[in-house]
């Protein structure tokens, strides 16, 4: 009996040691990705000034779900506040106190939206740029025109943190915690697709839907998130 207890203690100690090594490895690998610096020099995008273009930018801001993280007025919203995953807040996009609108240049907006990279080269947390990267210059320019027209809102979002679960999801690649790592930053910028009731234009629009509905738009649980209803619907013709 004493020998059995002794070996059980050795086994538990060994498992604890392996767990410590695994956690340390996760923190090391995730920290390397979180602190990675990207050098992205995007091409400039023409920003329209007409009221119709700004209205179109507002429509795209809404339909692309930007307000879900940045709030409808652009002041930023708390997206995730979980001890295991971390605390993620959308930036204040306005020129008010605590906002980035007062300091971002036109190229900074392109870099952030299309590439998921901040002006200092760090990757932006859960910024779905892998979905916005296919936006052509006309649509991106309209969004930027709307962002630059936002009235200032004084709000300082809390600092973002990444917990153990968030780091595990980052290292395993199950969830795009840092979408900048999934983007080919050297690829040619997207070409414009003629608007109309065509498969080509529909596919272009659907690129912002895959984050929730999946690559095949078949819906179901989102990888890395709890499978709790309401789940994204199956958008295909399947019964």
C-alpha positions as CSV (number, residue, x, y, z in Angstrom):
1,X,0.0,0.0,0.0
2,X,2.8,2.4,0.9
3,X,4.5,1.6,-2.4
4,X,1.3,2.3,-4.3
5,X,0.9,5.7,-2.6
6,X,4.5,6.5,-3.3
7,X,4.1,5.8,-7.0
8,X,0.9,7.7,-7.1
9,X,2.7,10.7,-5.6
10,X,5.4,10.3,-8.2
11,X,2.8,10.1,-11.0
12,X,0.9,13.2,-9.8
13,X,4.2,15.1,-9.5
14,X,5.1,14.1,-13.0
15,X,1.8,15.2,-14.4
16,X,2.0,18.5,-12.6
17,X,5.5,19.0,-14.0
18,X,4.2,18.2,-17.6
19,X,1.4,20.6,-17.1
20,X,3.7,23.4,-15.9
21,X,6.0,22.8,-19.0
22,X,3.0,22.8,-21.3
23,X,1.6,26.1,-19.9
24,X,5.0,27.7,-20.0
25,X,5.3,26.6,-23.7
26,X,1.9,28.1,-24.5
27,X,2.9,31.4,-22.9
28,X,6.2,31.4,-24.7
29,X,4.8,30.6,-28.2
30,X,1.8,32.9,-27.8
31,X,4.0,35.8,-26.5
32,X,6.2,35.5,-29.6
33,X,3.1,35.8,-31.8
34,X,1.6,38.7,-29.8
35,X,4.9,40.6,-29.8
36,X,5.7,39.9,-33.5
37,X,6.2,43.0,-35.5
38,X,4.9,43.3,-39.1
39,X,6.3,45.7,-41.7
40,X,3.3,46.6,-43.9
41,X,3.5,49.5,-46.3
42,X,0.0,49.6,-48.0
43,X,-0.9,51.4,-51.1
44,X,-2.9,54.6,-50.6
45,X,-6.7,54.4,-51.1
46,X,-8.7,57.3,-52.4
47,X,-11.1,58.6,-49.8
48,X,-14.3,60.2,-51.2
49,X,-15.8,63.3,-49.6
50,X,-19.3,63.3,-51.1
51,X,-22.3,62.8,-48.8
52,X,-23.4,59.7,-50.7
53,X,-20.0,58.0,-50.3
54,X,-20.0,58.7,-46.6
55,X,-23.5,57.3,-46.3
56,X,-22.4,54.2,-48.2
57,X,-19.4,53.9,-45.8
58,X,-21.9,54.1,-42.8
59,X,-24.0,51.3,-44.5
60,X,-20.9,49.1,-44.9
61,X,-19.8,49.9,-41.3
62,X,-23.1,48.5,-40.2
63,X,-23.4,45.5,-42.5
64,X,-19.8,44.4,-41.9
65,X,-20.5,44.3,-38.2
66,X,-18.0,47.0,-37.2
67,X,-20.3,48.4,-34.6
68,X,-20.4,45.0,-32.8
69,X,-16.9,45.7,-31.5
70,X,-16.5,49.4,-31.9
71,X,-20.1,50.3,-31.0
72,X,-22.5,52.1,-33.4
73,X,-21.0,55.5,-32.5
74,X,-17.4,54.2,-32.9
75,X,-16.5,54.8,-29.3
76,X,-15.5,51.1,-28.7
77,X,-17.3,48.3,-26.8
78,X,-16.3,45.5,-24.5
79,X,-16.4,42.4,-26.7
80,X,-15.0,39.7,-24.4
81,X,-14.5,39.8,-20.6
82,X,-13.6,36.3,-19.5
83,X,-10.9,35.3,-17.0
84,X,-9.8,32.4,-19.2
85,X,-10.0,33.9,-22.6
86,X,-9.1,37.5,-21.7
87,X,-10.5,41.0,-22.0
88,X,-11.0,42.3,-25.5
89,X,-12.4,45.8,-26.3
90,X,-12.8,47.5,-29.7
91,X,-10.8,50.7,-30.1
92,X,-12.4,54.1,-30.0
93,X,-12.3,55.0,-33.6
94,X,-13.4,58.7,-33.1
95,X,-11.1,61.7,-32.7
96,X,-12.4,62.1,-29.1
97,X,-10.2,61.6,-26.0
98,X,-9.0,58.0,-25.9
99,X,-9.7,57.6,-29.6
100,X,-7.4,56.7,-32.5
101,X,-9.2,58.9,-35.0
102,X,-7.1,61.9,-33.9
103,X,-3.8,60.2,-34.7
104,X,-4.4,57.6,-37.5
105,X,-3.2,58.6,-40.9
106,X,-5.0,57.4,-44.1
107,X,-2.4,54.6,-44.5
108,X,-2.8,53.6,-40.8
109,X,-6.5,53.0,-41.5
110,X,-5.7,50.9,-44.5
111,X,-3.1,48.9,-42.5
112,X,-5.5,48.3,-39.7
113,X,-8.6,47.4,-41.7
114,X,-7.0,45.4,-44.6
115,X,-4.0,43.9,-42.8
116,X,-4.9,43.8,-39.1
117,X,-1.7,45.7,-38.1
118,X,-1.4,48.7,-35.9
119,X,0.8,51.7,-36.9
120,X,3.6,50.5,-34.7
121,X,3.6,47.1,-36.5
122,X,2.0,45.0,-33.8
123,X,-0.9,42.6,-34.8
124,X,-4.3,43.7,-33.7
125,X,-6.3,41.4,-31.4
126,X,-9.3,39.6,-33.0
127,X,-9.5,42.4,-35.7
128,X,-11.2,40.3,-38.5
129,X,-8.9,41.7,-41.2
130,X,-8.8,38.3,-42.9
131,X,-12.5,39.0,-43.8
132,X,-11.9,42.7,-44.7
133,X,-8.7,42.1,-46.7
134,X,-10.7,41.3,-49.9
135,X,-12.5,44.7,-49.7
136,X,-11.8,46.6,-52.9
137,X,-10.5,50.2,-52.8
138,X,-13.9,51.7,-53.5
139,X,-15.6,50.0,-50.5
140,X,-12.6,50.5,-48.2
141,X,-12.4,54.2,-49.2
142,X,-16.1,54.6,-48.4
143,X,-15.7,53.0,-45.0
144,X,-12.7,55.3,-44.3
145,X,-14.7,58.3,-45.4
146,X,-17.3,57.5,-42.8
147,X,-14.8,56.8,-40.1
148,X,-13.2,60.2,-40.7
149,X,-16.6,61.9,-40.5
150,X,-17.4,60.4,-37.0
151,X,-18.0,63.0,-34.3
152,X,-15.6,62.8,-31.4
153,X,-16.6,60.7,-28.4
154,X,-14.5,60.8,-25.2
155,X,-14.0,57.2,-24.1
156,X,-10.9,55.2,-23.1
157,X,-11.5,51.5,-23.7
158,X,-9.7,49.2,-21.1
159,X,-6.4,47.6,-22.1
160,X,-6.7,44.3,-23.9
161,X,-5.4,41.1,-22.2
162,X,-5.1,37.5,-23.4
163,X,-5.7,34.7,-20.9
164,X,-4.6,31.1,-20.9
165,X,-7.5,29.9,-23.1
166,X,-7.0,32.7,-25.5
167,X,-3.3,31.9,-25.7
168,X,-4.1,28.2,-26.3
169,X,-6.5,29.1,-29.1
170,X,-3.9,31.4,-30.6
171,X,-1.1,28.8,-30.5
172,X,-3.4,26.0,-31.9
173,X,-4.9,28.3,-34.6
174,X,-8.4,27.2,-33.7
175,X,-9.6,30.8,-33.5
176,X,-8.1,33.8,-35.4
177,X,-6.9,35.7,-32.3
178,X,-4.4,37.5,-34.5
179,X,-5.7,37.5,-38.0
180,X,-2.7,39.4,-39.3
181,X,-0.9,36.1,-39.2
182,X,-3.3,34.6,-41.7
183,X,-3.0,37.3,-44.3
184,X,-0.7,37.5,-47.3
185,X,0.4,41.1,-46.9
186,X,2.4,41.1,-50.1
187,X,-0.6,40.0,-52.3
188,X,-2.0,42.5,-54.9
189,X,-4.8,44.6,-53.5
190,X,-8.3,43.4,-54.5
191,X,-9.8,44.5,-57.8
192,X,-13.2,46.0,-58.0
193,X,-16.1,43.6,-58.7
194,X,-19.0,45.0,-60.7
195,X,-22.1,45.4,-58.5
196,X,-25.1,43.4,-59.5
197,X,-27.1,40.2,-59.0
198,X,-24.2,38.0,-60.0
199,X,-22.4,35.0,-58.5
200,X,-19.1,37.0,-58.6
201,X,-20.5,39.9,-56.7
202,X,-22.3,37.7,-54.3
203,X,-19.1,35.8,-53.5
204,X,-17.3,39.1,-53.0
205,X,-19.9,40.2,-50.4
206,X,-19.9,36.8,-48.7
207,X,-16.3,37.1,-47.6
208,X,-17.4,39.1,-44.5
209,X,-19.9,36.3,-43.6
210,X,-17.5,33.4,-43.3
211,X,-16.3,34.4,-39.8
212,X,-19.6,33.2,-38.3
213,X,-21.1,31.0,-41.0
214,X,-17.9,29.2,-42.0
215,X,-16.0,28.9,-45.3
216,X,-18.9,27.0,-47.0
217,X,-21.6,29.2,-45.3
218,X,-23.0,26.0,-43.7
219,X,-23.3,27.5,-40.2
220,X,-23.0,25.6,-37.0
221,X,-20.8,26.1,-34.0
222,X,-17.9,28.6,-34.4
223,X,-14.6,26.9,-33.7
224,X,-13.1,27.8,-30.4
225,X,-16.3,29.3,-29.0
226,X,-18.9,27.5,-26.8
227,X,-21.5,25.7,-28.9
228,X,-24.4,27.7,-27.4
229,X,-27.5,28.9,-29.3
230,X,-28.2,30.9,-31.3
231,X,-25.8,29.2,-33.7
232,X,-25.0,30.7,-37.1
233,X,-27.6,29.5,-39.6
234,X,-26.8,27.3,-42.6
235,X,-27.1,29.7,-45.6
236,X,-26.8,27.0,-48.3
237,X,-29.9,25.5,-50.1
238,X,-29.6,22.3,-48.1
239,X,-32.9,21.3,-46.5
